[in-house]
């Protein structure tokens, strides 16, 4: 799965097909018509309130796709860039890697698509973290 270019409508349609949910149920749950649903399938992005409803209906966290993108492709934050902590919005640490992210990275290394140094350079993952993932993978096999 490529986290770099997210077409949310495609992912929603795939999940609908997996769950075999009828159009009537979707329309009733969202309070929208069939044309709206079909337009969603072709949309690269959608309103977050609607996406949240899709997450509930399809029992899948589509927001995690965007979180994964941020972890992999956003630049590393500057140290002490903002010394005042804002308590108005939640703060999430960037260095928390989901299992999906780990598998994505590992598959790129195993397939030969990227070297370990490419991964460190491209995604700003510390070498020690990457080596720990590889070591754990070797221990499991």
N, C-alpha and C positions, 0 to 999 in steps of 0.2 A: 504494500500500500504506500502510495506516495503522499506524504503530508505537505509537500511543498505547494502543490496546486490543488486546492480543495474545491470541488464542485458539489455543494451540499445537496442539491436536488437529485443528483445521480445516486448519492449514498442513501438518501431517503427512499427513492424508488427501489433500490436493491433490497433494503430492509423490509419494505412493504411486500415485495415478492417472496422474501424468505418467510415472513410471518403469515403470508397468504390472507391478508386483511382485505375485506371487500371495500369497494368504493363507497357504498352506502354507509358503512361503519365509519370510514374516514371522514366523510362529509358531516355526519352527525356529530362526531367527536369534536371536529374543528369548528363546526358551525359555518361551514363554507360550502360552495357548490363544486361540481366536478371540474369546471373550467379552472377554478382557483387551484385545485389539487394538481391538475395536469400542468399548469403554469409553474407550480412549485417544483415539479420534477425536472423542468428545463432551466430552473433558476440556479445561477452560480452562488447566490447568497439570498438569505431571507431574513425577515424581521426576527429578533431574538424571542419575542413573545410567542410567535408562531412556532419557532424552532423548539422552544420548551414544550409546547403542546405535542409536537411530533415525538419528542423524546419520551414523553409519558405514554403516548399511544403505542409506540413501537418498542418500548422498554429498552431503549438504547441511548447512551449519552453521546449525542452528536457534538456537543461542546468539547469533548475530549479530543476530537480531531483538531480543533483549533488550538487547544492547549499543547498538543503534541507538536504542532507547527511552531508555536512560540518557543518551546524547549529546544527544538532542532535548529531553527532558522533566525531567531532574534539575536542581536549582538549581545555579548556578555555585558552585564551592568557594571558601571564604574564603581569602584570601592569608595565608600563615604560620599557618594554623589549627592545624596540628600540626607543630611544628618537628622533632620526633624522627621519623626515618624508620624504619619497621618493615621488617625484612628477612625477616620470617616469611611474608609473603604477597607475591605480585607486585604491583607498582605500575604502573598504566596511566594515561597522560595522557588527560584528557577531551577535549582539543582536537584529537584526530585524527579526521577525518571520512572515512568510507568513501565509495566512489563511489556506493553506494546512497543514502546520506544526502544527498549533494550532488544527485543526481538527484531525490530526493523533494522537497527544498527548491526546486530550480529549477522543477520542475513546478508547485508551488504558486504560485510567482511568475508563471510564464508563463501559467497558466490564469486568473490574476486572483483566485485564491482568497485570496491574501495579498499585501500590498505588501512592499517591501523593509524598510520600517521595522517592519512587523508581524513579519517573520521575525527581525529583530534583537532586538526586544522579547520575543517568545515563546520563542525558542530560545537566546538569549544568544550568537548568532554575531556576532563583530566585523564592523562595517561594511566594513572593509578586506578581510576574508576573503570576504564576500559579493560585493563589487565585483570582486574578483579572479576568482571563479567566473563571474560574468556576463561579464566581459571575455574569459575563455578560451572561453566558450561562443560569444560573438560572433565571435571569431577563427576558430573551427572552421567556422562556417556561412558 
